[in-house]
Amino acid sequence: MAYTRTPRTERENELLAITERLLPAGARNPTMNPEHALIVREAHGSKIIDESGNEYIDYLLGSGPMLVGHAHPAVVGAVREQLEKGNAYLMVSEPTVRLAERLVDAIACAERVSFCNTGTEAVYYALRLARAARGRDKILKFEGGYHGQADWVLMSNQWTWQPQALPKPVANSKGIPKSVEGEVLVAPFNDIEATAAIVEAHADELAAVIVEPLHRTVPPHDGFLTKLRALTEKHGIALVFDEVVTGFRLAYGSAQEYYGVTPDLCAMGKSISAGHPIGVVAGRAEIMEHAEAVRQITGGYVSITGTYSGNPVSCVAALAAIDLFAADGVYEALFSKGRRLMTGIQSMLDDAGVAAHVCGEPPAFEVWFCDAPPRNFRDMLASDFGERAKFTSALLERGVMKAHEKFFVSLAHSDEDIEFTLEACREAIREIAESSG
Ligand SMILES: Cc1ncc(COP(=O)(O)O)c(C=O)c1O
């Protein structure tokens, strides 16, 4: 394969040195290998280019938002036009109203909609609404699920190296008040019996159960989401789907359409606005109506506002992206590309005798180095993270950028991109097989 990475230019080295000095969070290296730290220059369609001029086929997609591809002309045009008309009014403008209409039309649970700026905020507000609606404080999440940075959910996520006996949470950051841990219960994904036992023991304290319908890259098995819906309904506990990753990605109607389960509330972000900051809380009217301003007088008010919430730039970007998602054949094409990668990579792994499983759904999947496909977080934790890191690094060296935890496929990936990627995977897998054999 004829791909060679150019060594870092002086300019990129200088930018990285400043990053290291001034930005405690660092350069957000996709592979975690220090040699691969890079500064992005620009991105177009399916490609991302670093400061030294290296081009990569991008499966990181900005951690998901760039489902339509980078700098899509329809999105850029809509944003440019809106910028000429102003970009922050606080008050509602037509793009916000039209986006609300589109979402109510597309998303099964969405009777009412509220906007914010990130997935973190959307989850945070959804949980606040659920607490107010039920008059209870506790929430239940699934071990290994990621729901952003709010204190209540930055617990037992995918970066939990020493899990506790469930349902006890593990805070994933210092600085979270100890008292918040007492408000969070943790259950194992895909295990409805264990989940039901926890829910039933705490039914009277729980406001909400929050779940990523596609749990990182582990799909629900044996009707898990349907059973979870029945369980929460039985106890009058709000079921919240975190659709920040799955929104408009698994289907036009998102994971709730794809898996055929309608939650009470959902949180969205990332993919719906082609990289422009947005978060959406959507759900049943009787819960969402707690956010009505009149309730400040009549009682039961839930505050979920913000200066940039529903800003017209993010809304026109989302409207342009949703127009692209609504076109004929879009999901068939997206799934066909993702499926080619998933099946191609799996058969290369099998042929090379590497114990690994491609797991997820065609638009978002990962290669897990373990003996059987993971069904929950403990399975993921038992997998070989070293081999996975080697694979991710070997791909970057060959011009394919993925996150250290998944591949995101976009509408912009071409057949040639898929061919190139499969060839890079073939070489990366050969390298791994040789190094471990
Ligand atoms: C499922 C899920 N929920 C919430 C979030 C948080 O979104 P944001 O980073 O926009 O705050 C993420 C981000 O990766 C996510 O993957």
The ligand as an ORCA input file, in Angstrom:
! r2SCAN-3c Opt
* xyz 0 1
  C     -23.794      8.971     24.122
  C     -23.251     10.323     24.457
  N     -23.964     11.142     25.230
  C     -23.544     12.391     25.549
  C     -22.336     12.854     25.085
  C     -21.869     14.236     25.443
  O     -21.968     15.077     24.340
  P     -21.059     16.408     24.253
  O     -19.654     15.972     24.102
  O     -21.628     17.142     23.070
  O     -21.285     17.157     25.527
  C     -21.541     12.032     24.270
  C     -20.243     12.509     23.766
  O     -19.410     11.766     23.310
  C     -22.010     10.739     23.960
  O     -21.267      9.889     23.213
*
